Amino acid sequence: MYAQMVNTDANRVRDISEMSEEERAFQERIDRGEKIEPTDWMPEGYRKTLIRQIGQHAHSEIVGQLPEGNWITRAPTLERKVILLAKVQDEAGHGLYLYCAAETLGVSRDELIELLHAGKMKYSSIFNYPTLTWADIGAVGWLVDGAAIMNQVPLQRTSFGPYSRAMVRICKEESFHQRQGFDIMMKMAGGTPEQHRMAQDALNRFWYPSLMMFGPSDKESVHSAQSMSWKIKINTNDELRQKFVDQTVPQAEYLGLTVPDDQLKWNQEKNGYDFSEPDWSEFFEVLKGNGPCNKERLDARIKAWEDGAWVRDGLMAHADKSTVARTAAE
């Protein structure tokens, strides 16, 4: 999800005999399960890959506020409004944790945001789809946050210490987000026929984009091997996608909803479901910027950044003034 099209600058994993002494010592630490800290030596490819992945993860958390944020004022009850407001606030916090983790690698938050605004750094493809009804907010929590958790729980074991530690708190909060979404879907699916229809429609529209969140199939994801060797990624795209389907289909059945896949069936031999692949041409079009809401999402982020310039300027002026005062006192 957060490594969609992250380029490691290496299409194959080098044998340890091809590595320098420093690289061998680094890989041996990874293999022993040790955490790499910002002050430790690391290959430049490792650092760059982490910056891209953590940066895209941070951007996803921030942009991910937008599909839900426009429903805060339209939530059906005061309780739902408060819950959704807290959820959106959580996502902002997750972005901040992750920007901080990326900054330990020698890149500034401003640089990462500039790359996002210039279209040189991505965010998860799922956030380029619209939320048309209140049921969509349920689908986002249930499916999108459910898929996010599938990605994030293994990242608690990722090899880079600051990233791993940030994921511990994020995962705890994301589990509540997924439950909030499922609760909305349960209310909708068990409500009036029209509400049930809205819940089914939301599932129909978000099912395949949710499967795309894990990235291309393993045979197409040429950079996954190196990321897994470095333990930046813990599981392959297909492993996570299969786990997500196996977990989510019984939940849909419990809700009385139908997963929109005529090929979906239980495979006793592999102890999991067989299911249809997403339309990967759609996935790559969305990544290119041609999704339903790409322009809207990026324009909203750029506008928020520009409108907030006076706040940043004020904070910097206050910090400079405080520094001068402390220096004079000393």
Secondary structure, 3 states (H helix, E strand, C coil): CCCCCCCCCCCCCCCHHHCCHHHHHHHHHHHCCCCECCCCCCCHHHHHHHHHHHHHHHHHHHHCCHHHHCCHHHCCCHHHHHHHHHHHHHHHHHHHHHHHHHHCCCCCHHHHHHHHHCCCCCCCHHHHCCCCCHHHHHHHHHHHHHHHHHHHHHHCCCCEHHHHHHHHHHHHHHHHHHHHHHHHHHHHHCCCHHHHHHHHHHHHHHHHHHHHCCCCCCCCCCCHHHHHHCCCCCCCHHHHHHHHHHHHHHHHHHHCCCCCCCCCEEECCCCEEECCCCCHHHHHHHHHHHCCCHHHHHHHHHHHHHHCHHHHHHHHHHHHHHHHHHHHHC
